[in-house]
């Protein structure tokens, strides 16, 4: 409870300085309403932020998701107003929609560091998303996996001990990646596949890379994320290696996917 109050208190400082959102009954909002609240932050999102947003969008339309009836995402922040969600959190509401929407506001609020330093906002968002993940909300796993993977790659300064800190981050990242492969999220399949490939475990890597590419081919929303496109292109290069024992259908499929991604890259230049 103390943690929730501390985060909510900090968040209120962010949202109270923002212009009031338009009052709407449903999450049907105008582009200018989004830009008023978030500026260019959504367009300039990091890899982990983009995967979180994509995961939220995919889960929202998944009929089997236990959260598809919850009001989670950017439209609800704009429609209801950030202050509404901050108030619920400050009152002790730890519902998944409250946790995730407050995390989104912390990550994407278009305000300078005088309101609340970005590093503090990110740290608070991590705590909220960790709580949401523990409640079974898988899009949070994708964000947390990327977060801890980045930490594992950073140099560790004294007095911390690299041999103790970085393996812990790696294991945490890997566990989160594995968690979101279970729901069929392509970026996590690809990342775990690359992980196994780097560890020289092709028997584990190839099925994951194949599954990731297959998932991307079935849902074009993945192609809206440049990092996912890049990962898919890398996976296709691995899967198209001459030394692999592929049947004709697989080779044709991978070639077709490579041509599609090449055309996509050309159309965005």
C-alpha positions in Angstrom: 0.0 0.0 0.0 2.9 2.4 0.8 4.4 1.8 -2.6 1.1 2.4 -4.4 0.6 5.7 -2.5 4.1 6.8 -3.3 3.7 6.1 -7.0 0.3 7.7 -7.1 1.5 10.8 -5.4 4.3 11.2 -7.9 2.0 10.5 -10.8 -0.5 13.1 -9.6 2.3 15.7 -10.0 2.6 14.7 -13.6 -1.0 14.5 -14.6 -2.2 17.7 -12.8 0.2 19.7 -15.0 -1.4 18.4 -18.2 -4.3 19.9 -20.0 -7.6 18.2 -19.3 -8.6 15.4 -21.7 -11.8 15.6 -23.7 -14.6 13.9 -22.0 -15.8 10.9 -24.1 -17.9 8.0 -23.2 -16.0 5.5 -25.4 -12.4 5.3 -26.5 -13.0 7.1 -29.8 -10.5 9.9 -29.8 -9.0 12.4 -32.2 -5.3 12.5 -33.2 -5.0 16.0 -31.8 -6.3 14.8 -28.4 -3.6 12.2 -28.3 -0.9 14.7 -29.4 -2.1 17.2 -26.8 -1.4 14.8 -24.0 1.5 12.8 -25.4 3.2 15.0 -28.0 5.6 12.9 -30.0 6.3 10.4 -27.3 4.3 7.6 -28.9 6.0 8.1 -32.2 9.4 8.1 -30.5 8.8 5.1 -28.3 11.6 2.7 -27.4 11.6 -0.9 -28.4 10.2 -2.0 -25.0 7.5 0.7 -25.1 6.5 -0.3 -28.6 6.2 -3.9 -27.7 4.1 -3.0 -24.6 1.7 -1.0 -26.8 1.5 -3.7 -29.4 0.9 -6.3 -26.7 -1.9 -4.2 -25.3 -3.5 -3.9 -28.7 -3.3 -7.6 -29.4 -4.6 -8.7 -26.0 -7.5 -6.2 -26.2 -9.0 -8.1 -29.2 -8.2 -11.6 -28.0 -11.5 -13.2 -27.1 -9.8 -15.6 -24.8 -8.0 -13.0 -22.7 -9.2 -12.6 -19.2 -8.6 -8.8 -19.6 -10.3 -8.1 -22.9 -13.2 -6.4 -21.0 -10.9 -4.0 -19.2 -10.3 -0.4 -20.2 -6.6 -0.6 -20.9 -4.6 1.6 -23.3 -4.0 5.1 -24.6 -7.6 5.8 -25.7 -8.8 5.3 -22.1 -6.1 7.6 -20.8 -7.2 10.3 -23.2 -10.9 9.7 -22.9 -11.2 9.4 -19.1 -8.3 11.7 -18.3 -5.1 10.7 -16.6 -6.2 12.1 -13.3 -9.1 9.6 -13.1 -6.7 6.6 -13.3 -4.2 8.3 -10.8 -7.0 8.8 -8.4 -8.0 5.1 -8.6 -4.5 4.1 -7.8 -4.2 6.5 -4.9 -7.3 4.9 -3.5 -5.7 1.5 -3.5 -7.2 0.1 -6.6 -4.7 -2.4 -8.0 -6.9 -3.7 -10.9 -4.8 -4.5 -14.0 -6.3 -1.6 -16.0 -5.5 0.9 -13.3 -1.9 -0.5 -13.0 -1.2 -0.5 -16.7 -2.8 2.8 -17.5 -0.9 4.6 -14.8 2.3 2.9 -16.1 1.5 4.2 -19.6 1.0 7.7 -18.3 4.3 7.6 -16.5 6.1 6.3 -19.6 4.5 8.6 -22.2 3.5 11.8 -20.5 4.8 14.7 -22.6 6.3 16.7 -19.8 9.9 17.7 -18.9 12.0 16.4 -16.1 11.0 19.4 -13.8 7.6 17.7 -13.2 9.1 14.3 -12.5 12.5 13.0 -13.8 12.0 10.5 -16.6 14.3 8.0 -14.8 11.9 8.2 -11.8 8.8 7.8 -14.0 10.3 4.7 -15.6 11.2 3.2 -12.3 7.6 3.8 -11.0 6.2 2.3 -14.3 8.4 -0.8 -13.8 6.9 -1.4 -10.4 3.3 -1.0 -11.7 3.9 -3.3 -14.7 5.6 -5.9 -12.4 2.4 -5.9 -10.3 0.3 -6.3 -13.5 2.5 -9.1 -14.7 2.0 -11.0 -11.5 -1.7 -10.7 -12.0 -1.3 -12.5 -15.4 -1.1 -9.6 -17.8 1.3 -10.8 -20.4 2.0 -7.6 -22.3 3.8 -6.4 -19.2 6.1 -9.4 -19.5 7.2 -8.2 -23.0 8.2 -4.8 -21.6 9.9 -6.2 -18.5 11.9 -8.7 -20.6 13.3 -5.9 -22.7 14.0 -3.7 -19.6 16.0 -6.4 -17.8 17.7 -7.5 -21.0 18.9 -3.9 -21.5 20.1 -3.8 -17.9 22.1 -7.0 -18.4 23.9 -5.4 -21.3 24.9 -2.3 -19.4 28.3 -2.0 -17.7 28.1 -2.3 -13.9 30.0 0.3 -11.9 31.5 -0.2 -8.4 30.7 -1.0 -5.8 28.3 -3.4 -7.5 29.8 -6.8 -8.6 29.1 -7.5 -12.3 29.3 -11.3 -11.9 26.4 -11.1 -9.4 24.3 -8.4 -11.0 24.3 -9.2 -14.7 23.5 -12.9 -14.6 20.5 -12.0 -12.4 19.3 -9.6 -14.9 19.8 -12.1 -17.7 17.8 -14.8 -16.0 15.0 -12.3 -15.1 14.9 -11.2 -18.8 14.9 -14.7 -20.1 12.1 -15.7 -17.7 9.9 -12.8 -18.9 10.6 -13.6 -22.5 9.6 -17.2 -22.0 6.4 -16.1 -20.3 5.3 -14.1 -23.3 6.1 -16.9 -25.7 3.4 -18.9 -24.1 0.8 -16.6 -25.4 2.2 -16.6 -28.9 3.8 -13.1 -29.0 6.1 -13.1 -32.0 8.8 -10.7 -30.7 9.4 -12.9 -27.7 9.7 -16.1 -29.8 12.3 -14.4 -32.0 14.3 -13.0 -29.1 14.4 -16.4 -27.3 15.3 -18.0 -30.6 18.2 -15.6 -31.0 19.2 -16.2 -27.4 19.4 -20.0 -27.9 21.3 -19.5 -31.2 23.9 -17.3 -29.4 24.3 -20.1 -26.9 24.9 -22.5 -29.8 21.7 -24.5 -29.3 20.2 -24.6 -32.8 17.8 -27.5 -31.8 16.1 -25.0 -29.4 16.6 -21.9 -31.5 15.1 -23.0 -34.9 11.6 -24.0 -33.7 11.2 -20.6 -31.9 12.4 -18.7 -34.9 10.1 -20.6 -37.2 7.2 -19.9 -34.8 8.0 -16.2 -34.6 8.1 -15.8 -38.4 4.9 -17.7 -38.8 3.2 -15.4 -36.2 4.4 -12.3 -38.0 3.1 -13.6 -41.3 -0.4 -14.1 -39.9 -0.7 -10.6 -38.3 0.4 -7.5 -40.1 0.3 -5.4 -37.0 3.7 -6.8 -36.2 5.0 -5.1 -39.3 4.2 -1.7 -37.8 7.1 -2.1 -35.4 10.5 -1.5 -37.0 12.4 -3.6 -34.4 10.1 -6.5 -35.1 10.6 -6.2 -38.8 14.4 -6.2 -38.3 14.2 -9.2 -36.0 12.0 -11.0 -38.6 14.5 -10.2 -41.3 17.3 -11.6 -39.2 15.4 -14.8 -38.4 14.6 -15.3 -42.1 18.3 -15.1 -42.9 19.0 -17.8 -40.4 16.1 -20.0 -41.5 17.1 -19.6 -45.2 20.7 -20.8 -44.6 21.7 -23.4 -47.3 22.8 -25.9 -44.6 19.3 -26.3 -43.1 17.2 -29.2 -44.1 14.0 -27.4 -45.3 11.3 -28.7 -47.5 10.2 -26.8 -50.7 7.2 -25.3 -49.0 9.3 -23.8 -46.2 11.9 -22.4 -48.6 9.2 -20.8 -50.7 7.5 -19.4 -47.6 10.7 -17.8 -46.2 11.6 -16.4 -49.6 8.1 -14.9 -49.9 8.4 -13.3 -46.5 11.9 -11.9 -47.3 10.4 -10.3 -50.5 7.5 -8.8 -48.5 9.8 -7.3 -45.9 12.1 -5.9 -48.7 9.1 -4.3 -50.4 8.0 -2.9 -47.0 11.4 -1.4 -46.4 11.3 0.2 -49.9 7.9 1.7 -49.3 9.0 3.4 -46.1 12.2 5.0 -47.5 
